Amino acid sequence: MRKAFAALLIALACVALQASTQGPSPSANGSPVPDRLGLAVGNHFTVSFEGPKQSDLAERALESLDRAYWRVGDALNSYPADPVPVVLYTTEEFRDITRAPGWAAGAYDGTIRIPMRGALNQQAELDRVLAHEFAHALIRSLAPRNVPTWLNEGIAAALERESLAWALDRVQAAGGPAPLAALTRSFGSLNGLQAELAYATSALAARTLLDVNGGVAMSNLLRDLGHGEPLASAFEHRMNEPLDRFSDRFRSTY
């Protein structure tokens, strides 16, 4: 019995020694990722950041997120039940951890992940990115699965700022919107120009649906999809027209 107890103590000591000598956790490509050293806590969000240099930005991010919480939540008449975690990264850390394409300004995978990229001097851009990623968090709270990318990204892009002039300009420059049927999967493999058109098309489509049917209908559509209802039947039920007809009408409008 004493030998077994002694062996257990030795094993525990080895584990403790190994943990104390390990460096920071590796990222997806094996490079070390610094531990988060700071945490700013709000009513609806927790923002993790690397140290004192980012504390001011973390507070500004919390203020921006709180504004987005009410604006986006009001638009969809829905709010997340739980606080949303947010992590601020350097650009290099963000790329290492998220594997996001070079044009991505943020990511959401259950946690809002944002590369700073001088955002202290670009409050409007910080507001836009945080509102966009918060919209994704809200969408996932309504529908954890089965949302086509054009609808998911479209809602987020439509609600990230007041004006959609940027989307209209991009669609007109391309000679018209992309087909919604071609935008059901991730935009991650698209190049910069293709991604711009995909986001612009999606934003205009989502804005059209919100203007005609309202945020409650949109939230109910998302809930139906999250519960496993097929897109075609859920869309016709909540948006009051078949998806194919809407897609054709939408493309002809622009």
PARO-884943 format. One record per residue: x, y, z of N, C-alpha, C in turn. Coordinates in steps of 0.02 Angstrom, whole numbers, padded with zeros to 5 digits, always signed. Example, Ala and Ser with C-alpha at 12.3 -4.5 7.8 and 13.67 -1.06 7.14 Angstrom:
+00660-00284+00390+00615-00225+00390+00660-00165+00390;+00642-00112+00354+00684-00053+00357+00645+00002+00394;
//
This chain:
+00042-00060+00000+00000+00000+00000+00043+00062+00000;+00097+00062+00045+00142+00120+00047+00178+00130-00018;+00198+00074-00051+00233+00080-00115+00187+00110-00167;+00124+00089-00168+00077+00116-00217+00066+00191-00205;+00062+00210-00140+00051+00281-00124+00111+00322-00145;+00171+00295-00132+00233+00331-00151+00237+00338-00227;+00217+00287-00263+00219+00291-00336+00171+00344-00361;+00112+00350-00328+00063+00400-00347+00091+00470-00336;+00124+00481-00279+00154+00546-00264+00207+00565-00316;+00248+00517-00335+00300+00529-00385+00268+00548-00452;+00215+00512-00471+00181+00527-00535+00152+00597-00534;+00120+00616-00478+00091+00682-00474+00144+00736-00476;+00200+00723-00445+00256+00771-00446+00282+00780-00517;+00286+00726-00555+00309+00730-00624+00262+00771-00667;+00196+00761-00656+00147+00800-00694+00154+00874-00678;+00162+00890-00613+00168+00960-00593+00231+00991-00623;+00286+00954-00623+00348+00979-00652+00341+00991-00726;+00308+00944-00762+00297+00952-00833+00255+01014-00848;+00202+01025-00809+00159+01083-00820+00196+01148-00808;+00241+01148-00757+00276+01210-00741+00328+01227-00792;+00352+01178-00830+00404+01192-00880+00378+01202-00949;+00313+01192-00960+00284+01200-01026+00277+01274-01041;+00287+01293-01104+00277+01362-01126+00205+01374-01141;+00189+01432-01173+00120+01447-01192+00093+01395-01239;+00027+01387-01239-00005+01338-01283+00009+01355-01356;+00022+01304-01398+00036+01317-01468-00026+01335-01506;-00017+01373-01560-00073+01389-01604-00080+01333-01655;-00124+01345-01705-00138+01293-01754-00076+01272-01793;-00027+01319-01800+00033+01301-01839+00092+01286-01793;+00079+01278-01728+00132+01258-01682+00168+01315-01649;+00158+01377-01670+00192+01433-01638+00158+01450-01573;+00195+01477-01523+00164+01490-01458+00115+01548-01462;+00063+01541-01423+00012+01594-01419+00014+01621-01348;+00026+01686-01338+00030+01712-01270-00036+01702-01232;-00029+01689-01166-00089+01685-01125-00122+01753-01121;-00189+01754-01115-00224+01817-01106-00209+01843-01035;-00190+01905-01029-00171+01933-00964-00223+01980-00934;-00273+02000-00974-00322+02047-00949-00392+02026-00967;-00441+02048-00928-00511+02031-00941-00553+02092-00923;-00591+02116-00972-00640+02169-00960-00709+02138-00962;-00749+02148-00911-00813+02114-00904-00869+02165-00906;-00917+02155-00951-00976+02197-00956-01038+02157-00941;-01096+02186-00952-01159+02152-00938-01173+02096-00988;-01149+02104-01050-01166+02057-01103-01105+02024-01136;-01045+02048-01120-00984+02024-01152-00927+02020-01101;-00879+01975-01116-00815+01975-01081-00761+01981-01134;-00716+02028-01125-00663+02042-01175-00596+02024-01145;-00563+01974-01175-00495+01954-01154-00444+01990-01198;-00390+02013-01166-00339+02048-01204-00271+02032-01174;-00218+02055-01207-00151+02029-01192-00116+02065-01136;-00131+02128-01123-00095+02163-01070-00116+02235-01066;-00080+02274-01025-00099+02344-01013-00106+02386-01076;-00067+02372-01126-00070+02413-01187-00137+02406-01222;-00173+02351-01211-00237+02341-01244-00297+02355-01198;-00284+02376-01136-00339+02385-01088-00386+02441-01111;-00358+02495-01138-00401+02549-01162-00444+02525-01220;-00414+02488-01265-00451+02462-01322-00505+02413-01299;-00489+02372-01249-00539+02325-01223-00600+02362-01196;-00589+02416-01161-00646+02455-01135-00686+02486-01191;-00651+02511-01243-00686+02539-01300-00723+02485-01338;-00694+02425-01341-00729+02370-01373-00793+02352-01335;-00790+02352-01269-00850+02338-01229-00905+02389-01243;-00886+02453-01245-00935+02505-01259-00966+02496-01328;-00923+02480-01377-00948+02469-01445-00994+02409-01448;-00975+02355-01414-01015+02294-01414-01083+02306-01380;-01084+02345-01328-01148+02359-01295-01195+02397-01341;-01167+02444-01380-01209+02479-01429-01236+02431-01481;-01192+02385-01505-01213+02336-01554-01265+02288-01525;-01257+02271-01462-01304+02225-01429-01376+02251-01435;-01386+02314-01420-01453+02341-01422-01477+02355-01493;-01432+02380-01536-01453+02397-01604-01469+02334-01644;-01424+02286-01644-01435+02224-01682-01490+02183-01650;-01491+02180-01583-01543+02143-01549-01612+02171-01563;-01616+02238-01563-01681+02269-01579-01703+02253-01650;-01656+02252-01697-01672+02239-01767-01701+02169-01776;-01677+02121-01737-01702+02052-01742-01750+02034-01686;-01762+02082-01641-01806+02070-01584-01785+02007-01545;-01719+02001-01536-01693+01943-01501-01624+01960-01473;-01605+01926-01417-01542+01940-01384-01513+01874-01358;-01447+01867-01358-01417+01805-01332-01434+01796-01258;-01443+01734-01238-01460+01720-01168-01400+01726-01122;-01340+01713-01149-01279+01712-01108-01230+01764-01132;-01184+01786-01088-01132+01833-01109-01090+01804-01165;-01068+01847-01211-01030+01825-01269-00955+01837-01256;-00913+01786-01262-00841+01797-01252-00809+01829-01314;-00762+01874-01302-00726+01910-01354-00652+01908-01338;-00610+01896-01389-00538+01896-01380-00506+01943-01430;-00463+01988-01406-00425+02033-01448-00356+02004-01461;-00335+02005-01525-00272+01975-01544-00229+02025-01583;-00164+02011-01585-00124+02042-01637-00143+02010-01703;-00126+02043-01758-00144+02015-01824-00113+01947-01834;-00050+01938-01813-00016+01873-01823-00050+01819-01783;-00067+01833-01720-00102+01784-01679-00169+01765-01711;-00205+01815-01733-00271+01802-01763-00266+01754-01822;-00218+01766-01867-00209+01722-01924-00190+01652-01902;-00144+01647-01854-00122+01582-01830-00179+01541-01800;-00221+01574-01762-00273+01539-01724-00334+01524-01766;-00357+01573-01806-00420+01565-01842-00411+01534-01911;-00351+01540-01941-00340+01519-02010-00387+01556-02057;-00407+01616-02039-00452+01656-02080-00416+01682-02142;-00452+01693-02197-00420+01722-02257-00394+01792-02242;-00348+01815-02284-00316+01879-02272-00363+01938-02270;-00420+01933-02304-00467+01989-02306-00513+01991-02245;-00512+01940-02203-00558+01937-02146-00540+01988-02093;-00589+02024-02068-00577+02075-02016-00597+02049-01947;-00624+01988-01943-00644+01959-01880-00668+01889-01892;-00683+01853-01838-00708+01785-01844-00752+01770-01783;-00800+01724-01793-00841+01701-01738-00848+01625-01742;-00829+01591-01688-00835+01518-01686-00862+01496-01618;-00904+01538-01589-00925+01530-01520-00893+01584-01477;-00837+01610-01502-00802+01667-01472-00791+01718-01527;-00803+01782-01513-00786+01835-01560-00711+01845-01556;-00677+01840-01613-00604+01847-01617-00588+01904-01664;-00550+01953-01639-00538+02014-01677-00464+02031-01678;-00434+02042-01738-00366+02068-01741-00369+02144-01736;-00323+02173-01697-00329+02244-01683-00311+02289-01743;-00255+02279-01774-00237+02315-01835-00249+02391-01830;-00225+02422-01776-00231+02494-01769-00301+02519-01759;-00345+02477-01731-00414+02497-01724-00425+02555-01676;-00376+02568-01633-00382+02625-01588-00393+02690-01626;-00365+02693-01686-00372+02754-01727-00428+02749-01778;-00467+02695-01776-00520+02685-01825-00583+02660-01788;-00613+02705-01749-00671+02684-01708-00729+02659-01751;-00740+02692-01809-00795+02670-01851-00784+02599-01877;-00722+02582-01894-00707+02515-01917-00714+02464-01861;-00692+02483-01801-00700+02439-01743-00773+02426-01729;-00815+02479-01732-00887+02471-01722-00917+02424-01774;-00896+02432-01836-00923+02390-01890-00907+02317-01879;-00843+02303-01866-00821+02234-01859-00853+02201-01798;-00856+02236-01743-00885+02206-01683-00960+02195-01691;-00995+02242-01724-01066+02232-01736-01077+02172-01782;-01036+02164-01833-01042+02108-01879-01034+02042-01842;-00981+02037-01801-00968+01974-01767-01020+01961-01712;-01044+02014-01679-01097+02004-01630-01160+01977-01665;-01175+02002-01725-01233+01977-01761-01226+01902-01773;-01166+01879-01788-01155+01806-01796-01170+01769-01731;-01148+01799-01675-01162+01767-01610-01236+01762-01598;-01273+01814-01615-01345+01814-01606-01378+01763-01652;-01355+01760-01714-01383+01712-01762-01372+01641-01737;-01311+01627-01711-01298+01559-01687-01342+01542-01626;-01358+01592-01585-01401+01578-01527-01471+01559-01550;-01491+01583-01609-01557+01565-01636-01555+01502-01678;-01500+01491-01713-01493+01434-01759-01421+01410-01758;-01405+01361-01717-01335+01337-01714-01312+01302-01778;-01358+01287-01823-01340+01250-01884-01390+01265-01939;-01372+01243-01999-01418+01242-02057-01435+01310-02087;-01397+01362-02071-01409+01428-02100-01364+01436-02161;-01392+01448-02220-01349+01458-02279-01305+01519-02269;-01245+01518-02298-01197+01571-02285-01223+01639-02308;-01259+01641-02364-01283+01706-02387-01330+01738-02337;-01369+01697-02300-01415+01724-02251-01377+01743-02187;-01332+01700-02165-01292+01713-02106-01249+01777-02114;-01209+01777-02167-01166+01835-02179-01207+01896-02200;-01263+01884-02234-01304+01939-02257-01335+01978-02200;-01361+01942-02150-01390+01976-02092-01335+02016-02056;-01277+01985-02045-01223+02019-02010-01199+02080-02048;-01192+02074-02115-01168+02130-02154-01221+02185-02160;-01284+02165-02161-01338+02215-02166-01345+02255-02102;-01329+02225-02045-01339+02257-01980-01275+02286-01951;-01218+02278-01985-01155+02303-01957-01151+02379-01958;-01188+02412-02002-01189+02485-02006-01254+02506-02038;-01267+02570-02035-01331+02596-02059-01337+02595-02135;-01285+02615-02169-01288+02623-02242-01264+02560-02278;-01299+02543-02332-01276+02489-02376-01254+02516-02443;-01234+02579-02446-01209+02608-02508-01150+02569-02535;-01107+02544-02490-01048+02505-02511-01070+02442-02548;-01123+02410-02524-01146+02348-02556-01177+02362-02624;-01216+02415-02628-01247+02433-02691-01194+02451-02743;-01143+02488-02722-01088+02507-02768-01052+02445-02794;-01040+02396-02749-01003+02337-02770-01044+02294-02818;-01108+02287-02804-01151+02247-02848-01158+02280-02916;-01166+02345-02917-01172+02380-02981-01108+02377-03021;-01051+02380-02987-00986+02375-03021-00977+02306-03052;-01007+02255-03022-01002+02186-03048-01054+02171-03101;-01099+02218-03113-01151+02206-03163-01212+02169-03136;-01216+02163-03070-01273+02130-03039-01251+02085-02982;-01298+02064-02940-01281+02021-02883-01263+01950-02905;-01228+01915-02862-01215+01844-02873-01278+01804-02859;-01286+01746-02890-01345+01704-02874-01342+01679-02802;-01396+01685-02766-01397+01662-02697-01382+01588-02691;-01403+01550-02741-01391+01477-02739-01317+01461-02741;-01276+01508-02765-01203+01497-02767-01169+01519-02703;-01208+01545-02655-01179+01575-02595-01201+01538-02532;-01213+01474-02538-01237+01437-02480-01180+01412-02435;-01119+01407-02463-01063+01380-02425-01016+01436-02403;-00967+01419-02363-00920+01468-02335-00889+01511-02389;-00878+01575-02373-00844+01621-02418-00768+01618-02410;-00744+01575-02366-00673+01574-02349-00626+01560-02406;-00649+01525-02457-00605+01508-02513-00606+01561-02568;-00646+01613-02560-00652+01665-02612-00593+01713-02607;-00574+01742-02664-00524+01795-02661-00558+01861-02640;-00519+01913-02634-00544+01976-02608-00603+02004-02646;-00598+02008-02712-00652+02036-02753-00714+01992-02752;-00703+01926-02755-00760+01880-02752-00796+01886-02685;-00756+01891-02632-00786+01898-02565-00825+01962-02559;-00799+02016-02586-00836+02080-02584-00904+02074-02616;-00907+02042-02675-00971+02033-02709-01017+01987-02670;-00989+01934-02642-01029+01887-02603-01060+01922-02542;-01021+01961-02506-01047+01996-02448-01097+02050-02469;-01082+02086-02522-01128+02138-02545-01195+02109-02566;-01193+02055-02605-01254+02021-02626-01294+01998-02565;-01260+01966-02519-01294+01939-02460-01324+01994-02417;-01287+02049-02409-01312+02105-02369-01375+02135-02398;-01375+02145-02464-01434+02174-02496-01494+02126-02493;-01481+02062-02501-01536+02013-02497-01565+02012-02426;-01522+02010-02376-01547+02009-02307-01583+02073-02289;-01557+02130-02312-01589+02194-02298-01659+02197-02330;-01664+02171-02390-01729+02168-02424-01779+02127-02384;-01757+02069-02360-01801+02026-02321-01821+02059-02255;-01774+02093-02222-01790+02126-02159-01838+02184-02170;-01827+02222-02223-01871+02279-02237-01943+02257-02251;-01950+02202-02287-02017+02179-02307-02052+02140-02252;-02014+02098-02217-02046+02051-02170-02033+02066-02096;-01981+02104-02081-01968+02123-02013-01922+02074-01976;-01896+02099-01918-01848+02060-01880-01877+01999-01846;-01940+02002-01826-01971+01944-01793-01976+01886-01842;-01998+01900-01903-02003+01847-01954-01934+01818-01969;-01883+01861-01972-01815+01837-01985-01791+01792-01929;-01802+01813-01867-01782+01771-01810-01819+01705-01810;-01883+01706-01827-01920+01644-01830-01895+01598-01886;-01875+01628-01942-01844+01588-01996-01781+01554-01971;-01739+01591-01935-01678+01562-01909-01693+01506-01859;-01742+01517-01817-01760+01464-01768-01784+01401-01805;-01824+01410-01856-01848+01353-01895-01790+01314-01925;-01742+01350-01953-01684+01318-01983-01643+01281-01929;-01635+01313-01872-01598+01281-01818-01631+01218-01793;-01697+01215-01799-01734+01155-01778-01736+01101-01832;-01704+01116-01889-01698+01065-01941-01747+01069-01998;-01789+01121-02000-01836+01127-02055-01798+01145-02119;-01815+01115-02176-01781+01131-02239-01787+01205-02256;-01735+01231-02288-01734+01302-02304-01794+01323-02346;-01809+01285-02397-01863+01305-02443-01930+01313-02407;-01948+01264-02366-02013+01268-02333-02012+01321-02278;-01957+01326-02240-01953+01376-02187-01955+01446-02217;-01920+01456-02273-01918+01522-02304-01987+01542-02328;-02022+01497-02363-02088+01514-02389-02137+01529-02332;-02132+01491-02278-02176+01501-02221-02165+01570-02189;-02101+01588-02177-02087+01650-02140-02081+01712-02184;-02060+01703-02246-02050+01761-02290-02107+01770-02341;-02155+01725-02338-02217+01732-02377-02207+01730-02453;-02155+01697-02475-02146+01683-02547-02093+01629-02554;-02095+01591-02608-02045+01539-02618-01975+01570-02625;-01925+01534-02602-01857+01558-02606-01836+01570-02678;-01853+01526-02724-01835+01534-02794-01864+01598-02823;-01926+01613-02806-01957+01674-02832-01923+01736-02803;-01908+01734-02738-01872+01790-02709-01804+01800-02741;-01768+01745-02752-01701+01750-02782-01704+01782-02851;-01752+01761-02892-01759+01790-02958-01779+01864-02955;-01824+01879-02911-01846+01949-02904-01791+01993-02879;-01752+01967-02832-01697+02005-02804-01644+02020-02857;-01626+01969-02896-01575+01981-02949-01600+02030-03002;-01662+02028-03017-01689+02073-03069-01692+02145-03043;-01695+02154-02978-01699+02221-02949-01633+02259-02958;-01578+02223-02957-01512+02255-02961-01477+02241-03028;
//
